[in-house]
Every structure is written in C-alpha cells, then in structure tokens.
Amino acid sequence: METLIGTVAIVTGASSGIGEGIATMLAAEGVQVALVARRHHELQRVAETIRNLGGTTLIAPADLRDEQALRAVVEQTRNTLGPVDILVNSGGIVDTTPIHELDVQAWDACLEVNLRAPTLLCAAVLPGMRERKRGYIVNIASEAGVFVYAGMGAYAISKHALRVLTELIQQENQEFNLKAWAICPGFVDTPMVAAWAPSANPHNFLRVEEVVDVVRFLLTQGANVKMGPEILIRTTRNPYALG
C-alpha cells in the first residue's frame, strides 16, 4: 500500500458533495489539501472540519471559468504547501438541455466548468509531476460519460470528453509513473443531484463515502498496480424506484 502522508493535493468542488468527501479523506490520510470552489464560506466550513481533525489545508476560492484564477490556485498551492502530487477535479455543473433546444450560454458554461477547467489544471500540474515521476489525477466524470442517455446534452458531452482526457493523460504519462482515473459514478446523494433530479429516490443513490472509498483504494495501491483509467461505479437499485 502506498502512503499519502506529506503529499499535496488540489481538490476542486471541495465545498460540498464528492469534492468535500475526497478532500476530507485526503486530509485524514495525511495529505495537505488546497480547497477550491466559488463559495468561500463553505470552504471555510470544510477547512475548519479538516483542521479540527488535525489536518493541514489551504482555502483557495476560485471560479472554475476563470483561467487566471485557476493558474493562481496552482501557484498559491505550490508556494504555500509545496509541489502538487494529487489533482482532483470534482467541480462541475449540470446542463441537460436536448440538442434541438440548445442554449449556447448554458452549453459554454457547462463545457468550461466540466472540461476546460480540468484540462487547464491538468496542464498546469503535469510538468512538475512528470519531472518528479510521481502524481495522481482524479477526474470526477459520470455514468453519463460512459453511456449515451437521450436528453443529457452538454453535461454528457463534457463528461465523455473528460473521460477521454483522462485516458490521454494516462497514455501520455505511463513512463513517468503517473496515474490518472476518470471516476464515473451513477446517481450520488449530493446537493447537485438532488436539485437536478428532484423526483428520484435518494434512498437508492450511491453515497458520497462509497465513491470516496473507491478513490482512497486507487490512490493507495502500489506503483506496480494499474487500474482504469475508467472507473465505473453504479448503484444496484433503480434511482427512480420508490422502494
């Protein structure tokens, strides 16, 4: 098992849901974590939880659509915590407008947050990881990034592309001992899913901690173990079933 103690991570979407869960788990594993999201007060709440448990964290508020802000996050993390060993792209938004009802502004926002931001962050941290021959990229994609479901619009396209981005990173950096995974969960009991699918039954959803446990498992395997890069996580129950 690999130890993560003393490493440095950037986690986007760290103010709630899967991002918060992964950030808290990483801190418990001894990782110094930079928390990234727009909502400063929510980041403070997560940071306080981590610090109360003895962890080290940095609050780095940023709009994922702002390229300069993303570059500043990477620079701030390096200057404050050290070189980045782990990047978790968990920040995301949902737009499921059918293609024939295309809303260009919503389309652009979805691709900027779900695809462009992760790409920019990966490009910013990969040179250092390649130089040190150590690094992990965790991109939170979706079951909708593996299968094609009608009506999923820009969200599905952004998550399919994020999965392909992850595969490219893995292929291009194999010889540098880097690992990259596209985590592709189905319905997860998070505020974003609750807002998007209010008629679904949260009792039948995956739990955040179930996704987090998979990420922990992947990050702590030995250097000789290769899995993914696509990691599909599905619930055994119908999310819309009453029982």
Number of C-alpha atoms within 10 A of each C-alpha: 10 11 13 20 13 15 20 25 30 28 24 33 25 32 26 22 20 25 25 24 19 26 31 24 18 26 26 17 17 17 24 28 29 30 29 29 23 17 15 15 13 16 24 17 12 21 26 15 13 21 13 10 12 12 19 20 25 19 20 24 23 22 17 25 17 13 16 11 15 23 15 14 21 19 17 16 23 17 10 11 19 16 18 25 24 26 24 25 28 25 27 24 18 22 20 19 17 13 13 8 10 13 13 10 8 16 20 15 19 25 24 20 21 29 25 20 22 28 18 14 22 20 12 16 23 22 11 15 21 16 10 14 16 17 25 22 28 23 29 26 32 26 20 20 27 20 10 13 11 12 15 17 21 26 25 26 20 26 26 22 19 25 26 17 20 26 17 13 21 21 14 11 17 14 10 15 16 22 25 29 26 27 25 23 22 20 24 26 19 16 11 14 18 15 10 13 13 10 11 17 18 20 16 19 21 21 17 18 16 14 21 20 14 13 20 15 11 22 23 14 14 11 13 6 9 12 11 15 22 19 21 16 18 16 14 9 13 14 20 15 12 10 9
